[in-house]
């Protein structure tokens, strides 16, 4: 059953998160996002080289959904051109609001979070890392280098 497979993917990302680290060498942007409703806190660090997401790590505390979704997000976004990464973030955001993803293959394990859309209180949890990377990329595009931004969802 697909839901069981998706649950297992989410649990795997929570137990063994990808690209979780407290720092990133030569980071361009550091953003801090929080979801006060759930108590999730996330620091995300971004490095861009030749208009591509070259480095991306997150750290923080939160529920399994927020941490697992951030892990899956890093896998889907690293290596993409900045504009393409923003498009992918928007596809995930729309999926969290009930739309079918336009790019399920590009979302990689991120597609496993589609079922979270059925639980409105959990949507912000799943979106935390994705909105943080969108914020980091937009901050980078505005020319703010090594900038720290705090944002509450």
PyMOL commands that set and color helices and strands:
alter all, ss='L'
color gray80, all
select helices_A, chain A and resi 2-15+64-77+82-96+104-118+120-141
alter helices_A, ss='H'
color red, helices_A
select strands_A, chain A and resi 29-35+40-49+52-61+147-152
alter strands_A, ss='S'
color yellow, strands_A
deselect
rebuild
show_as cartoon
